[in-house]
Every structure is written in C-alpha cells, then in structure tokens.
Amino acid sequence: MNKSVLDGKKHIHFIGIGGSGMYPLAQILHAKGYYLTGSDNNETDTLQAVRDMGIPVMLGQRAENIEGADLIVHTAAIMADNPELIAAKASGVPVLERSELLGIVSTWYSNAVCVSGTHGKTTTTSMLAQILCTAGIDLSAVIGGKLPVIHGSGCAGTSDIFVCESCEFVDTFLKLSPDVAVVLNIDADHLDYFGTVENIIRSFHTFCELASKAVLYNGDDANTCKAVEGISGKEMITFGYGAQNDWRAVDVAHLPGAGTAYTVLKKGEELGRITLQVPGEHNVLNSLAAVAACDGLGISFADIQKGLGEFRGAGRRFEVLGKVRGITIADDYAHHPTELTATLKAAREMGYRHVWAVFQPFTFSRTVQHLEEFRDALALADTAVLTDIMGSREKNTYGIYTRNLAEIMDNAVYFPQDETAEYTDERKYQNFEDVCHYVAEHAQAGDLVLTMGCGDIYKVAKMLLKQLS
C-alpha cells in the first residue's frame, strides 16, 4: 500500500459517496481539510448527510464528474464498465478502491482497533463506539451499519482512537494497519473466494500479525485459536466463557424482553455486572470483546457499563421496527447459518407465541455450500418463509433455487417462481408482495416476524408494517 498517495492532494472525488463504507471516510478526509466531491446513483439519507457537510454531490455517474480531482476513490461495488470509473482510470490521476484508502487512514491513528470475525463485526464495532462516545472520547469510526449515537455509519474525531470494522472478504482487512486486532470467531464463509476454511484461517493469521500492540481473540473458538498459533511480539489476550480465558462472562441471565446480563471476570477478578439491551449469548461475547478492548484503551469499567447499558443495537441487527396489532416486526442482517442460529435462538428465548423467519438467501454459492446448515438453522423458527435467492455479484451457474431449500425443510413456505427468468427488480418485488401478504394473513398477536438476510429483505419488514397498519 502506497501511504504517500495522498501527499500533496487537495481535491478527492468519491465514486459512490453515499455507500455506508464511503461516508465515514468522507467524514474523516473532510475533517482533515481535503476538498471532496462525490457522485452516486441513488438518493439516500446518507447522501443528504454528505451534502450537509458541504460536499458537492452529483446524482448519476458520468465521466465529467471527475474533473479537477487529483485523487479518485471508488467502492468495490462499482462495475468495471461504469463510465465514471473508466474516465478515472484513463485520466492519469491515482485511483484507489475504498479498502485501500481505509488502509491508509488506519495508519493515521496510534490506537487503531480493528474488529474482525466471520460474525458480529458490526455489532462489536458499534458497541466499542457507543462505549467510547458515552465516555466522552472524540473517536473516529468506520462501521458497517448505522449507529444512532453517531447518527450514521462513522464519525471523524480529534483523538488518537480509531475503531474500524475489518472485513475478511477478498482479504480486504489485510490492507489495514491495526494497533489492536480483534478476532471474534472464524467460520466457513466466502468460500467462493477462500475455497477452504484453512485458507480463511491463514488470512486471519496474517491479519493478526499486522497488529502492532495486541491481539484480542475468542479463546473458545477452535479456528481462531488455530489462527493465532505462532504469533509473537505483541500482547495476546483471550475472551470467552471458558475458564482458560483472560476475560470471562459468567452468571449469564436472560432478562424479560430483549436483554441479557452477566458478570465480567478479568484474570479471575470480578469487575462487576454488565446489562445489555440486546438479546442472545452471541451478543454477550461481542460485548465482552468490546469490554476488553475498551479496558485496553484506558476506559473505566463504570464508563464501559454505562456505554453498554445505553447500547440499543446497530441498524439491521435484531432491529425492532415496530409493533402492530400485537405483532412485533424486526429485521436482522443474519445471512450465514451460524448467524441465523444465534439470532433465532435469541428470539426463542424471548417468549413469543410464534417466531416467523422471513429469509432471503444471499448468493448462489453460499446457498449451495450451506444448504443443510440453512435447513437446520431455520428449523429453530416456527415458520420459515423463503424468498428467491438474491444473487448479488454472482450468476446462477449452480442451478440452485429456493425450492431446493424448501423441499428439505418441514416448516418452510415459499412461492415458486419462473426459474428460467432473469432475476430482476420486478420479479423480486412480486416475490416480496407474495411473502408480505402471506405473513400478514397468518401472523397473530404475540408473534415475532423477523426478516433475515443481508440483501434487501428489510423492505418486506417495512411493507408488512404498512400493510398491517
């Protein structure tokens, strides 16, 4: 990574500036005094927040948008045939992908805490940011979801603390310069890129080696323990439930509603009780990682307790959107069987009459590779309502369809589609309409309807709220 690429640059142009990963970088660079411009195809709340900072934004992506820029940044989602990206690459001006810029930004802070793991990154990074904000720290943050306390997915502060969600997909996190590397867990995911779990473990090992001060990792997770083998020259700190860990959560209690409480032990010493407003034992571990990381940053336990007590979840992480006619409607980003299992287990502990999982499978490769695990995870719901698979970056070369999952399940409802047709917005909308009508007709007071997936399944939750109202 060429850290000097920003030297002497004055005008930076962002292609796709409204993206949740681009917005925090725009905030940080704007605060550092760079002149920014940007473009995007869709009008969003984030785009308006960018404009509110005084950054000129062009709607629509055209070659002329890059005029005057001496550095151009684009998201990984921008296609190679995008006219603005083509013009950028032909301009002779340096062009960076977003993750490369994030890597450079991470070198600007002496306390960069980079949170990695197959599951729980957004929640844990959000918990860290919440604790630090509550403690009065003027931090900088890049988060993969919206956090109410910072009014978005990131913030630009004046302190030397930087909190950053660190994604393993296509080895993006290897561009970062962590002072503290956090590893929450390592699971089989993104096998379309990694191929094997061993390759994933190898990448996490490389990520941990990048840490300048400490590695904070889940001592209960076998793959994570394997990943950190042979790493030396930095502090190695473990967290988990097991007695072997430096940081432990004990006496876990599920509170009425959606909360959890537990006692924190640091090297055997009892520090006190943490009360969470978010459900599930997976969130106990996420918060314990945040506790240990904040302790390392010098935050008092009292401030940690207060911050976690005020944390109400990140956007799309068991986010309760409303309650209509006694039916609770929530939305969750879970898209891997392990995440579905954790979320549905938490839902089952909350005492609802009937738990509905409205699930949109994401990518054909993941659906094929984890078909039986998806069946087992969704069996935790009383009823699973399935939409079409959202292919995202993939073509369906696997010949996999939603019916293949529904046919091996006992509790599935799905709406057959024309499998010869292309996946278009119109078909997707039709599918969502069917799903929405079915759930609206069958859900009753005391039920939980949980839309699940990392695509656009949240639209069903919003449609359902409207229809039930």
Secondary structure, 3 states (H helix, E strand, C coil): CCHHHHCCCCEEEEECCCCCCHHHHHHHHHHCCCEEEEEECCCCHHHHHHHHCCCCEEECCCHHHHCCCCEEEECCCCCCCCHHHHHHHHCCCCEEEHHHHHHHHHCCCCEEEEEECCCCHHHHHHHHHHHHHHCCCCCEEEEEEEEHHHCEEEECCCCCEEEEECCCHHHHHHHCCCCEEEECCCCCCCHHHHCCHHHHHHHHHHHHHCCCCEEEEECCCHHHHHHCCCCCCCEEEEEECCCCCCEEEEEEEECCCCCEEEEEEECCEEEEEEEECCCCHHHHHHHHHHHHHHHHCCCCHHHHHHHHHHCCCCCCCCEEEEEECCEEEEEECCCCHHHHHHHHHHHHCCCCCCEEEEECCECHHHHHHCHHHHHHHHCCCCEEEECCCECCCCCCCCCCCHHHHHCCCCCEEECCCCCCCCCCHHHHHHHHHHHHHHHHHHCCCCCEEEEECCCCCHHHHHHHHHHHC
